[in-house]
Amino acid sequence: MKNQANKAITLLFILFSCLAFAEEEVSPTTVKGATTINASKAKALFDQEVAFVDVRKNSDWEAGRIPSAIHLELKKVYTADSLAEEVEKNEAVVLYCNGPKCMRSSKASAKAVEWGFSKVYYFRDGFPAWKAAGYPVE
């Protein structure tokens, strides 16, 4: 009986451990040194012709994006140099990806701050929120 109880406890432990790892990662609500913005603030910056940088993977980019956005895929293209080729370090830049369950824009924002960019806007809700608000897409 004791052996069965130990087996049951072990099985439950394994099950709960697996469930904990199965949870999706959620991006942070803030990034130190960057300003977190929502869709309406992103649209205001868009209307001011601030640079938007899309750090999503190529297939997401090809499926739709914010008009005039610059595509710097985070894992293959996004570097201090590639960002500096598009935006001066003292210019505003909006970084976005696929919303709260996408970690790319938070990572890109943290890196931009680390590289010395001083006006980094972290659009955490990203392309899904932009599209849901009815803003233009291409």
Secondary structure, DSSP 8 states (H G I E B T S, - for coil): -HHHHHHHHHHHHHHHHHHHHHS-----S--TTSEE--HHHHHHHHHTT-EEEE-S-HHHHHH---TT-EE--TTTT--HHHHHHHS-TTSEEEEE-SSTT--HHHHHHHHHHHTT-SEEEEETTHHHHHHHTT----
